[in-house]
Amino acid sequence: MTQFLDFTVNGQAVRADAPGGAPLLHVLRNLLGLKAARYGCGAEACGACRVLVDGEPVFACTHLAEAAAGRTITTAEGLAATPEGAALIDAFLAEQAGQCGFCLSGILIASAALLRSSPAPDRTAILAALDPHLCRCGAHGRMVRAVQRASRTLTGAPA
């Protein structure tokens, strides 16, 4: 049985005719055409599917779409419109923090949530925020530096 679900996604009101019990990732990718969040493991072990729901990072592969109905969802496609997202995108480019890019949208989502809640996180907080994300390219050091760079941009701290 399908159901109409209303969301605000990346600042736009949308309605999706979603199958009952569908994960949010299915709705985002297959019904709304937003491809940044990816299916990796389906078990909350890789982080490639993460999106923000009302500002909190969730695993879209297991988060039911109906649980997100009526809420505000931000995907990696919508991050550039936020101060944290814009700073992170610039910093990740400057630090060359992405390689294959498969994990990157989830990492940007987690990093944006971190910077929104804690604009000047220390290295331990950054590592904790990125811990649920699996990156096989070995770019973790550059990713941590990118989050630190974005933090300095947002807070006006010296480089």
Buried (B, 14 or more C-beta within 10 A) or exposed (E): EEBEBEBBBBEEEBEBEBBEEBBBBBBBBBBBEBEBBBBBBEEBEBBBBBBBBEEEBBBBBBBBBBEBBEBBBBBBBBBEEBBBBBBBBBBBEBBEBBBEEBBBBBBBBBBBBBBBEEBEBEEEBBBEBBEBBBBEBEBBEBBBBBBBBBBBBBEEEEE
